[in-house]
Amino acid sequence: MQEAAPPLAQAVPHARPASAQTRTIIATSAGNALEMFDFTVFSYFAGLIGKTFFPVDSGSGPLLLAMATFGVGFVMRPLGGILIGNYADRAGRRAALTLTIVLMMIGTGAIALTPGYAQIGVAAPVLVVIGRLLQGLSAGGEIGASTTFLMESGPLARRGYMVSWQAVSQGVAAVMGALSGAVLSATLSPDALANWGWRVPFVFGLALGPVGFYIRRRLDETHVETHRESSAFREVVGQYLGRTVLGSLMLVGSTSMLYILVFYMPAYAVRTLHLPMTTSFLAGCASGLAMIVAALISGRWIIDRLARRKPLFAATSLASLVCVYPAFRMLIAAPSVTTMVVIVTVVMGLVTLGSLAFFLLVMEAFPARVRVTALAVIYSVGVSLFGGFAQFNVTWLLHRTGDPMSPAWYLLASGALSLLALWRFPEQRVDDSAAPAGVRPESPIQRT
């Protein structure tokens, strides 16, 4: 079926006061960072969580089960993308953002407060898995709603700047997660860390949840077209299936880089390269700082000055792939904290530079009336299939093959697939934020 060119939905005019844009950036980014923080700390303490809830005799069994539990949350992401995306395109972005943070608080509470297997038996892993499912449902709609809200809150000439704060928030979450892990590992005894210390970051995230809920409830809505005759998901699948599939495949490379380098690297450094746990957290801090700096640089000085999105995304994706093989070879030949920090900083900086182009490229390919659903489905499917289970897949590959280069092969294959999808994805720029309610602008300028 020939895909229709996306007509323009009604939207709030983009002439918003600077104070309103600042409030939007703070509220959306803070909530997004809080949700990503919960995901981050789970990956850092996966080994301890596995021992607490999955008492398996095999040496790698608890870690594999913990990684599988981490991945289970990603199974729910596509469903969250569909349900919460439809809700955002029908009831508005603000309503969806408040819903996602409530779901995340419930899921985080289940992980933070559930007693271990030794105390309540099989109910413990069941409750933790339920918590991860709720977190996954929330995250499935969070990225689509928050990123779209940021883009629609600014004019066409500042879309990249607004969206850059989504990447900044993920970087902040990575830094916070790494610092919490480093501080707890350095200050607590191994027994204290295993018994209760790993729960502290989750309790912290749970305590901040009501603050995020409050500030999101006070946001100004950007989407006023709430009446629909059919679901946004049905329209996305019926009219834009091809570009939705390509969008998910485009995400494979960057999301694999993110979840391998940011979330998996600490476990890889400790178990495979035999580096101390406290020093491995430095890589997490480095990756988070690289994401923050790269996002601010791209959002402030690069992305909004470019006529097209695809060249930047293609260039940064190719450059990060070129770095992967020699980087892992260097790390394996001479494992050190310095080498790991440099590798993570360079690669994640490149990935983040391109991620802004990816988000804008995808959102500008869909009309506002289905934009959250389209982005949420694309992001959640891509992340679920190739990001969420990346840690489990690489752990399994390492266990089966014994090849320490397994993460590199996984990243190279994922990146090649993304470049092929990017080549086929259509590019177009649409200024729907400037359209007064009820008025449809001229046809968008299309670029391929």
Secondary structure, 3 states (H helix, E strand, C coil): CCCCCCCCCCCCCCCCCHHHHHHHHHHHHHHHHHHHHHHHHHHHCHHHHHHHHCCCCCCCHHHHHHHHHHHHHHHCHHHHHHHHHHHHHHHCHHHHHHHHHHHHHHHHHHHHHCCCHHHHCCHHHHHHHHHHHHHHHHHHHHHHHHHHHHHHCCCHHHHHHHHHHHHHHHHHHHHHHHHHHHHHHHHCCHHHHHHCHHHHHHHHHHHHHHHHHHHHHCCCCCCCCCCCCCCHHHHHHHHHHHHHHHHHHHCHHHHHHHHHHHHHHHHHHHHCCCCCHHHHHHHHHHHHHHHHHHHHHHHHHHHHHCCCCHHHHHHHHHHHHHHHHHHHHHHHHCCCHHHHHHHHHHHHHHHHHHHHHHHHHHHCCCCHHHHHHHHHHHHHHHHHHHHHCHHHHHHHHHHHHCCCCHHHHHHHHHHHHHHHHHHHCCEEECCHHHCCCCCCCCCCEEEC
